[in-house]
Amino acid sequence: MAGGEGGEETNILLEFTPTWIVAAVCSIIVFISLFVERFLHYLGKALKKKNQKPLFEALQKVKEELMLLGFISLLLTVFQGAIQRICIPEGWTKRMLPCKVEESEAATTEHFSSAFFAGVLSGGRRLLSESGFGEEHCKMKGKVPLLSLEAIHQLHIFIFVLAITHVIFSVLTMLLGGARIRQWKHWEDSIQKETIGDAPKKVTHVHQFEFIRDRFKGIGKDSLIHSWLHSFVKQFYGSVTKSDYTTMRLGFIMTHCRGNPKFDFHRYMVRAIEADFKKVVGISWYLWIFVVIFLLLNVNGWHTYFWIAFIPLLLLLAVGTKLEHVIARLAHEVAEKHSAIQGDLIVRPSDDHFWFHRPRIVLYLIHFILFQNAFEIAFFFWILTTYGFDSCIMDHSGFIIPRLAIGVIIQLLCSYSTLPLYAIVTQMGSSFKKAIFDEHVQEGLVGWARKVKRRKGTKMDDGLAGSSHSSAEPYVKIEMQKLVGHKEVGKSGDANTDI
């Protein structure tokens, strides 16, 4: 037992702690951990039973993130002693502070407002007696410890809160966006019920089509500006209409599966967005880099988090405008080339409509937007519950309220407008996604690709064969891409007939 007489604080070591306390605490921790693990396990079984493979894979991604968080927490705990023994000159702790030193000295130790982030970013004051060893070790050298014990503890709590908030917000976005997409199901059902007769197709002026009337804004420089402005405003109301859905659906079918006019485009779209959810719910390495940069720039007087809050909002508006403009360009292509059309209006999907000819860039931007918004909300509530609303890190209310309002706007706009737009507009690329095939067909194609690779491997010499087997998985992915994502597949008449 380490302690002292009088009013000195006593620290009880584990060897002097009653066994019933140790057992009770361990039991509670183990029970909570097992409960969460079993919940995720049975949730995964339920998803597999309902053939929700994309959502099951997303759940596996969540488990990976939880494991990563546990590993980060473990590293911080194991190396906290070594971190405390890292000494730096005291002058370094007076640069890039989140709070003024005067506020830090006047604040009470009850909410540790400035001391925490001073410790996180640059050293700061020591808060707990447990960090006394590191403090004494550095004081002997005329320096101060790099990070306090309390700072380390709060840091890995913040990382955990950030990751959990991101997962929750991503799930909420997919649920709300998915509900919006499922509202289009009655459009698909009404199209499926229409009978295709052999009656001659009538000739219709292009401007009589509702899709052209709504989306085509004329030819010329002024009309181009008008088209972009209309696309910007359109994302806030009626982002996708029935005429949009019907026209893009027909364009997709006539490009990729001409032989199957009754193709269930809505079902394919839902499967594709569920597969993309696995990407959205994870925290990629580059997002962790952004976390470090954001923490670094949280300097007193800069109001960094207020200005950073506008980044996801501007990106979201840019993405929504671009997706709406893709629909407008589809209409412009038809209206500029034809004055009248015989039969149905058919648009031509193409990667040229998207940034850098890559529709998938939109998914990465949505991923970053959701993560940045989660970072803002997580940071606010973590500071609020830990240090209180009056903490100097919280900044003035004039900066806090706009940040919260922006976060709510981003969440609602992304859920009800941008995500549904992404789900349908990104199908207007030159390629289709593997979700176009049922799961058993996908598995069959992968098995076929492996057999082909194995057959080719038997024809090679021993050295080449060994190299071939070591690269089997990349080859399978290449074959899969050729089968389900390459442009030439969509242009092949026989392949389209078989889909």
C-alpha positions as CSV (number, residue, x, y, z in Angstrom):
1,M,0.0,0.0,0.0
2,A,1.3,3.4,-1.0
3,G,0.1,6.1,1.2
4,G,0.9,8.9,3.6
5,E,-0.3,10.3,6.9
6,G,-2.7,13.2,7.4
7,G,-4.5,14.4,4.4
8,E,-2.4,12.7,1.8
9,E,-4.1,10.6,-0.8
10,T,-3.8,6.8,-0.4
11,N,-3.4,4.6,-3.5
12,I,-4.5,1.0,-2.9
13,L,-2.6,-1.5,-5.1
14,L,-4.2,-4.7,-6.4
15,E,-2.4,-6.9,-3.9
16,F,-4.1,-5.1,-1.1
17,T,-7.6,-4.9,-2.7
18,P,-10.3,-7.2,-1.3
19,T,-10.8,-10.2,-3.6
20,W,-14.6,-9.8,-3.6
21,I,-14.1,-6.3,-5.2
22,V,-11.7,-7.6,-7.8
23,A,-14.1,-10.5,-8.6
24,A,-17.2,-8.3,-8.8
25,V,-15.6,-5.7,-11.1
26,C,-14.2,-8.5,-13.4
27,S,-17.6,-10.2,-13.5
28,I,-19.3,-7.0,-14.6
29,I,-16.8,-6.2,-17.3
30,V,-16.8,-9.8,-18.6
31,F,-20.7,-9.9,-18.5
32,I,-21.0,-6.7,-20.5
33,S,-18.3,-7.9,-23.0
34,L,-20.0,-11.2,-23.5
35,F,-23.4,-9.6,-23.9
36,V,-22.2,-7.3,-26.7
37,E,-20.3,-10.2,-28.3
38,R,-23.3,-12.5,-28.2
39,F,-25.6,-9.7,-29.5
40,L,-23.4,-9.1,-32.5
41,H,-23.1,-12.9,-33.1
42,Y,-26.9,-13.5,-33.1
43,L,-27.4,-10.3,-35.2
44,G,-25.0,-11.8,-37.8
45,K,-26.8,-15.1,-37.8
46,A,-30.1,-13.3,-38.3
47,L,-28.7,-11.4,-41.3
48,K,-27.3,-14.6,-42.8
49,K,-30.6,-16.3,-42.3
50,K,-32.4,-13.5,-44.2
51,N,-29.8,-13.7,-46.9
52,Q,-28.6,-10.2,-46.1
53,K,-25.0,-10.9,-47.0
54,P,-23.9,-7.2,-47.6
55,L,-25.3,-6.2,-44.2
56,F,-23.6,-9.2,-42.7
57,E,-20.3,-8.1,-44.2
58,A,-20.9,-4.5,-42.9
59,L,-21.4,-6.0,-39.4
60,Q,-18.1,-7.9,-39.8
61,K,-16.5,-4.5,-40.6
62,V,-18.0,-3.1,-37.4
63,K,-16.4,-5.9,-35.4
64,E,-13.0,-5.2,-37.1
65,E,-13.3,-1.5,-36.0
66,L,-14.1,-2.6,-32.4
67,M,-11.1,-4.9,-32.4
68,L,-8.9,-2.0,-33.7
69,L,-10.2,0.3,-31.0
70,G,-9.5,-2.4,-28.4
71,F,-6.0,-2.7,-29.7
72,I,-5.4,1.1,-29.6
73,S,-6.7,1.2,-26.0
74,L,-4.4,-1.7,-25.1
75,L,-1.4,0.0,-26.6
76,L,-2.2,3.3,-24.7
77,T,-2.6,1.3,-21.5
78,V,0.5,-0.8,-21.8
79,F,2.8,2.0,-22.9
80,Q,1.4,4.7,-20.6
81,G,4.4,4.4,-18.3
82,A,6.8,4.7,-21.1
83,I,5.0,7.7,-22.5
84,Q,5.1,9.4,-19.1
85,R,8.8,8.9,-18.9
86,I,9.3,10.8,-22.2
87,C,10.5,14.2,-21.2
88,I,10.4,17.5,-23.2
89,P,11.5,21.0,-22.4
90,E,8.9,23.0,-20.5
91,G,8.9,25.7,-23.2
92,W,7.4,23.3,-25.7
93,T,4.3,23.0,-23.6
94,K,3.5,26.7,-24.0
95,R,3.0,26.5,-27.8
96,M,-0.2,25.7,-29.7
97,L,-2.4,25.4,-26.5
98,P,-6.2,24.8,-26.9
99,C,-6.7,27.2,-23.9
100,K,-5.0,30.2,-22.6
101,V,-2.6,29.5,-19.7
102,E,-4.4,32.1,-17.5
103,E,-7.6,30.2,-17.9
104,S,-5.9,26.9,-17.2
105,E,-4.4,28.2,-13.9
106,A,-7.7,29.7,-12.8
107,A,-9.9,26.7,-13.6
108,T,-10.8,24.3,-10.9
109,T,-9.5,20.7,-11.1
110,E,-13.0,19.4,-11.2
111,H,-13.4,19.7,-15.0
112,F,-9.8,19.7,-16.1
113,S,-10.7,21.8,-19.1
114,S,-7.4,23.1,-20.3
115,A,-5.2,20.6,-18.7
116,F,-6.4,17.7,-20.7
117,F,-5.8,19.0,-24.2
118,A,-2.6,20.7,-23.1
119,G,-1.6,17.2,-22.1
120,V,-2.9,15.7,-25.3
121,L,-1.1,18.1,-27.6
122,S,1.9,19.4,-25.8
123,G,2.5,18.3,-22.2
124,G,0.4,20.5,-19.9
125,R,0.0,20.2,-16.1
126,R,-0.2,16.9,-14.4
127,L,-3.6,16.1,-13.0
128,L,-3.4,12.9,-10.9
129,S,-1.0,11.6,-8.3
130,E,-0.6,8.5,-10.3
131,S,1.4,10.5,-12.8
132,G,3.8,11.7,-10.1
133,F,6.5,9.2,-11.0
134,G,6.8,10.5,-14.5
135,E,6.7,14.0,-13.2
136,E,9.4,13.4,-10.7
137,H,11.5,11.6,-13.3
138,C,11.4,14.5,-15.7
139,K,11.7,17.1,-13.0
140,M,15.1,15.7,-12.1
141,K,16.2,16.5,-15.7
142,G,14.7,20.0,-15.6
143,K,11.9,19.0,-18.0
144,V,8.2,18.0,-18.0
145,P,6.5,14.7,-19.1
146,L,5.1,14.5,-22.6
147,L,1.6,13.3,-21.5
148,S,-0.2,12.9,-18.2
149,L,-1.9,9.7,-17.1
150,E,-5.3,11.4,-17.2
151,A,-4.6,12.7,-20.7
152,I,-3.8,9.2,-22.0
153,H,-7.0,7.9,-20.4
154,Q,-9.2,10.6,-21.9
155,L,-7.5,10.3,-25.3
156,H,-8.4,6.7,-25.8
157,I,-11.9,7.3,-24.5
158,F,-12.3,10.1,-27.1
159,I,-11.1,7.7,-29.9
160,F,-13.6,5.1,-28.8
161,V,-16.4,7.7,-28.6
162,L,-15.5,8.9,-32.1
163,A,-15.6,5.5,-33.7
164,I,-18.8,4.5,-32.0
165,T,-20.5,7.8,-33.1
166,H,-19.3,7.3,-36.6
167,V,-20.8,3.8,-36.8
168,I,-24.1,5.0,-35.2
169,F,-24.4,7.9,-37.6
170,S,-23.5,5.7,-40.6
171,V,-26.2,3.2,-39.6
172,L,-28.7,5.9,-39.1
173,T,-27.9,7.4,-42.5
174,M,-28.3,4.1,-44.2
175,L,-31.6,3.3,-42.4
176,L,-33.1,6.7,-43.3
177,G,-31.7,6.7,-46.8
178,G,-32.8,3.1,-47.3
179,A,-36.3,4.0,-46.2
180,R,-36.3,6.7,-48.8
181,I,-35.1,4.4,-51.5
182,R,-37.7,1.8,-50.6
183,Q,-40.4,4.4,-51.3
184,W,-39.5,4.0,-54.9
185,K,-40.6,0.4,-54.9
186,H,-44.1,1.3,-56.0
187,W,-42.6,2.9,-59.1
188,E,-40.9,-0.3,-59.9
189,D,-44.0,-2.4,-59.3
190,S,-46.1,-0.2,-61.6
191,I,-43.5,-0.5,-64.4
192,Q,-43.4,-4.3,-63.9
193,K,-47.2,-4.5,-64.3
194,E,-47.2,-2.6,-67.6
195,T,-47.6,-4.9,-70.6
196,I,-45.3,-4.7,-73.5
197,G,-47.4,-5.1,-76.7
198,D,-46.5,-5.3,-80.4
199,A,-48.3,-2.1,-81.2
200,P,-46.3,0.3,-83.4
201,K,-44.2,2.8,-81.4
202,K,-45.4,6.4,-81.9
203,V,-43.1,9.3,-82.6
204,T,-42.9,11.9,-79.8
205,H,-41.3,15.3,-79.7
206,V,-38.5,15.2,-77.1
207,H,-39.9,18.2,-75.2
208,Q,-43.1,16.3,-74.6
209,F,-41.3,13.9,-72.3
210,E,-41.5,15.0,-68.6
211,F,-37.9,14.0,-68.1
212,I,-36.7,16.5,-70.8
213,R,-39.0,19.2,-69.6
214,D,-37.8,19.0,-66.0
215,R,-34.1,18.6,-66.8
216,F,-33.2,20.2,-70.1
217,K,-32.4,23.9,-69.7
218,G,-31.4,24.8,-73.3
219,I,-28.1,25.1,-75.1
220,G,-25.4,27.7,-74.6
221,K,-23.3,29.2,-71.8
222,D,-26.3,30.8,-70.0
223,S,-28.2,27.6,-70.1
224,L,-25.2,25.7,-68.6
225,I,-25.1,28.1,-65.6
226,H,-28.9,27.8,-65.3
227,S,-28.5,24.0,-65.4
228,W,-26.0,24.0,-62.5
229,L,-28.1,26.3,-60.4
230,H,-31.1,24.2,-61.0
231,S,-29.1,21.1,-60.0
232,F,-28.0,22.8,-56.8
233,V,-31.6,23.7,-55.8
234,K,-33.1,20.4,-57.0
235,Q,-31.3,18.4,-54.3
236,F,-33.4,20.1,-51.6
237,Y,-36.8,19.1,-53.0
238,G,-37.9,16.2,-55.2
239,S,-34.4,15.1,-55.9
240,V,-35.6,12.0,-57.8
241,T,-39.0,12.0,-59.5
242,K,-40.8,9.1,-61.1
243,S,-39.9,10.3,-64.6
244,D,-36.2,10.3,-63.5
245,Y,-36.5,6.8,-62.1
246,T,-38.3,5.4,-65.1
247,T,-35.8,7.0,-67.6
248,M,-32.6,6.0,-65.8
249,R,-34.0,2.5,-65.2
250,L,-34.7,2.0,-68.9
251,G,-31.3,3.5,-69.8
252,F,-29.6,1.0,-67.5
253,I,-31.6,-2.0,-68.8
254,M,-31.1,-1.1,-72.4
255,T,-27.3,-0.7,-71.9
256,H,-26.5,-3.7,-69.6
257,C,-29.4,-6.2,-69.9
258,R,-31.3,-5.5,-73.0
259,G,-32.6,-9.1,-73.2
260,N,-34.4,-8.7,-69.8
261,P,-36.9,-5.8,-69.9
262,K,-38.5,-7.0,-66.7
263,F,-35.2,-6.7,-64.8
264,D,-35.9,-5.7,-61.2
265,F,-33.8,-2.5,-61.1
266,H,-35.0,-1.5,-57.7
267,R,-33.9,-4.7,-56.1
268,Y,-30.5,-4.4,-57.8
269,M,-30.1,-0.9,-56.6
270,V,-30.9,-1.8,-53.0
271,R,-28.4,-4.7,-53.1
272,A,-25.7,-2.4,-54.5
273,I,-26.2,0.3,-51.8
274,E,-26.1,-2.4,-49.1
275,A,-22.8,-3.6,-50.5
276,D,-21.4,-0.1,-50.4
277,F,-22.5,0.3,-46.7
278,K,-19.5,-1.9,-45.8
279,K,-17.2,0.8,-47.1
280,V,-19.1,3.7,-45.4
281,V,-19.3,2.1,-41.9
282,G,-15.5,1.5,-41.6
283,I,-12.8,4.0,-40.6
284,S,-10.0,3.9,-43.2
285,W,-6.4,4.8,-42.5
286,Y,-6.7,8.2,-44.1
287,L,-9.6,9.2,-41.8
288,W,-7.3,8.5,-38.8
289,I,-4.8,10.9,-40.4
290,F,-7.6,13.6,-40.5
291,V,-8.3,13.0,-36.8
292,V,-4.6,13.7,-36.0
293,I,-4.7,16.8,-38.1
294,F,-7.9,18.1,-36.5
295,L,-6.5,17.6,-33.0
296,L,-3.3,19.3,-34.0
297,L,-5.1,22.4,-35.3
298,N,-7.3,22.9,-32.2
299,V,-5.4,26.0,-31.1
300,N,-6.8,28.7,-28.9
301,G,-8.2,31.6,-30.9
302,W,-8.2,29.8,-34.3
303,H,-11.8,28.5,-33.9
304,T,-10.7,25.5,-36.0
305,Y,-13.6,23.2,-35.4
306,F,-16.1,26.0,-36.3
307,W,-14.4,26.4,-39.7
308,I,-13.9,22.7,-40.2
309,A,-17.6,22.2,-39.8
310,F,-18.2,23.8,-43.1
311,I,-16.0,21.3,-45.0
312,P,-18.5,18.4,-44.9
313,L,-21.4,20.7,-45.6
314,L,-19.7,22.2,-48.7
315,L,-18.7,18.8,-49.9
316,L,-22.2,17.4,-49.4
317,L,-23.7,20.3,-51.4
318,A,-21.1,19.8,-54.1
319,V,-21.8,16.0,-54.3
320,G,-25.6,16.5,-54.4
321,T,-25.3,19.2,-57.1
322,K,-23.0,17.0,-59.2
323,L,-25.3,14.0,-58.9
324,E,-28.3,16.1,-60.0
325,H,-26.2,17.6,-62.8
326,V,-25.5,14.0,-64.1
327,I,-29.2,13.5,-64.5
328,A,-29.4,16.9,-66.3
329,R,-26.6,15.9,-68.7
330,L,-28.4,12.7,-69.6
331,A,-31.3,14.8,-70.6
332,H,-29.1,17.3,-72.5
333,E,-27.5,14.5,-74.5
334,V,-30.9,13.3,-75.8
335,A,-32.4,16.8,-76.3
336,E,-29.3,18.1,-78.2
337,K,-29.2,15.1,-80.6
338,H,-32.9,14.5,-81.3
339,S,-35.9,16.6,-82.0
340,A,-38.3,13.6,-81.9
341,I,-38.0,10.0,-80.7
342,Q,-39.8,6.9,-81.8
343,G,-40.8,4.9,-78.8
344,D,-39.5,5.3,-75.3
345,L,-36.9,7.8,-74.2
346,I,-33.5,6.1,-73.7
347,V,-30.5,7.7,-72.1
348,R,-26.9,6.4,-72.4
349,P,-25.0,5.8,-69.1
350,S,-21.4,6.8,-69.2
351,D,-18.5,7.3,-66.8
352,D,-17.8,10.6,-68.6
353,H,-20.5,12.2,-66.6
354,F,-18.6,11.8,-63.3
355,W,-15.6,13.4,-61.7
356,F,-12.4,11.9,-63.2
357,H,-14.6,9.4,-65.0
358,R,-15.0,7.4,-61.7
359,P,-18.4,7.2,-60.2
360,R,-16.9,5.5,-57.1
361,I,-15.3,8.8,-56.0
362,V,-18.7,9.9,-54.8
363,L,-18.8,7.0,-52.3
364,Y,-15.4,8.1,-50.9
365,L,-16.6,11.6,-50.5
366,I,-19.8,10.5,-48.7
367,H,-17.6,8.3,-46.5
368,F,-15.5,11.3,-45.5
369,I,-18.5,13.6,-45.0
370,L,-20.2,11.2,-42.6
371,F,-17.0,10.6,-40.7
372,Q,-16.2,14.4,-40.4
373,N,-19.8,15.1,-39.2
374,A,-19.5,12.3,-36.7
375,F,-16.2,13.8,-35.5
376,E,-17.8,17.1,-34.9
377,I,-20.8,15.7,-33.0
378,A,-18.6,13.2,-31.0
379,F,-16.2,15.9,-30.0
380,F,-19.0,18.2,-28.8
381,F,-20.8,15.7,-26.7
382,W,-17.6,14.3,-25.3
383,I,-16.4,17.7,-24.2
384,L,-19.9,18.5,-22.9
385,T,-20.1,15.4,-20.7
386,T,-16.5,15.5,-19.5
387,Y,-15.7,19.1,-18.9
388,G,-19.1,21.0,-19.2
389,F,-20.5,23.6,-21.5
390,D,-18.4,26.4,-20.1
391,S,-15.1,24.6,-20.9
392,C,-12.7,26.8,-22.8
393,I,-12.3,24.0,-25.4
394,M,-16.0,24.2,-26.1
395,D,-15.5,27.7,-27.5
396,H,-18.2,30.5,-27.4
397,S,-21.8,29.7,-27.9
398,G,-21.8,31.7,-31.1
399,F,-19.5,29.1,-32.6
400,I,-21.1,26.1,-31.0
401,I,-24.8,26.5,-32.1
402,P,-23.9,26.9,-35.8
403,R,-21.7,23.7,-35.6
404,L,-24.6,21.7,-34.2
405,A,-27.1,23.1,-36.7
406,I,-24.7,22.2,-39.5
407,G,-24.3,18.7,-38.2
408,V,-28.1,18.2,-38.1
409,I,-28.4,19.6,-41.7
410,I,-25.7,17.3,-43.0
411,Q,-27.3,14.2,-41.4
412,L,-30.8,14.9,-42.8
413,L,-29.7,16.1,-46.2
414,C,-27.3,13.1,-46.7
415,S,-30.0,10.6,-45.5
416,Y,-33.0,11.9,-47.5
417,S,-31.4,13.4,-50.6
418,T,-27.7,12.7,-51.3
419,L,-27.6,8.9,-50.4
420,P,-30.7,8.1,-52.5
421,L,-29.3,10.2,-55.3
422,Y,-26.0,8.3,-55.1
423,A,-27.9,5.0,-55.1
424,I,-29.5,5.6,-58.5
425,V,-27.3,8.1,-60.3
426,T,-24.1,6.0,-59.9
427,Q,-25.8,3.3,-61.8
428,M,-25.5,5.6,-64.8
429,G,-21.8,4.8,-65.2
430,S,-20.4,2.7,-68.0
431,S,-20.2,-0.5,-65.8
432,F,-22.6,-2.3,-63.6
433,K,-21.9,-3.7,-60.1
434,K,-21.7,-7.3,-59.1
435,A,-24.9,-6.9,-57.2
436,I,-26.6,-7.3,-60.6
437,F,-26.1,-11.1,-60.0
438,D,-27.7,-13.1,-57.3
439,E,-25.4,-14.4,-54.6
440,H,-25.4,-17.9,-55.9
441,V,-24.5,-16.7,-59.3
442,Q,-21.6,-14.6,-57.9
443,E,-20.3,-17.6,-56.0
444,G,-20.6,-19.7,-59.2
445,L,-18.6,-17.1,-61.1
446,V,-15.9,-17.0,-58.5
447,G,-15.7,-20.8,-58.5
448,W,-15.5,-20.8,-62.3
449,A,-12.6,-18.2,-62.2
450,R,-10.7,-20.4,-59.7
451,K,-11.1,-23.4,-61.8
452,V,-9.8,-21.6,-64.8
453,K,-6.8,-20.4,-62.8
454,R,-6.2,-23.9,-61.5
455,R,-6.4,-25.3,-65.1
456,K,-4.0,-22.7,-66.3
457,G,-1.6,-23.4,-63.4
458,T,-1.3,-27.1,-64.4
459,K,0.0,-26.1,-67.8
460,M,2.9,-24.1,-66.4
461,D,6.2,-25.3,-65.2
462,D,6.9,-25.7,-61.4
463,G,8.3,-22.2,-60.9
464,L,5.5,-20.4,-62.7
465,A,2.9,-22.7,-61.1
466,G,4.1,-21.7,-57.6
467,S,3.9,-18.0,-58.6
468,S,0.5,-18.6,-60.0
469,H,-0.9,-20.1,-56.9
470,S,0.5,-17.3,-54.7
471,S,-1.4,-14.8,-56.8
472,A,-4.7,-16.7,-57.1
473,E,-6.8,-14.3,-55.2
474,P,-5.9,-11.2,-57.3
475,Y,-6.6,-13.2,-60.4
476,V,-10.0,-14.1,-59.1
477,K,-10.7,-10.5,-58.5
478,I,-9.6,-9.5,-62.0
479,E,-11.8,-12.2,-63.5
480,M,-14.7,-11.0,-61.4
481,Q,-14.2,-7.5,-62.5
482,K,-14.2,-8.6,-66.1
483,L,-17.4,-10.5,-65.6
484,V,-19.4,-7.9,-63.6
485,G,-17.7,-4.5,-64.0
486,H,-16.0,-4.2,-67.3
487,K,-17.5,-2.1,-70.1
488,E,-17.3,-4.8,-72.7
489,V,-19.5,-7.1,-70.7
490,G,-22.3,-4.6,-70.9
491,K,-21.9,-4.2,-74.6
492,S,-22.0,-8.0,-75.3
493,G,-25.4,-8.9,-76.6
494,D,-25.2,-12.6,-75.6
495,A,-24.2,-11.7,-72.1
496,N,-26.9,-9.2,-71.7
497,T,-29.5,-11.8,-72.8
498,D,-28.3,-14.2,-70.2
499,I,-28.6,-11.8,-67.3
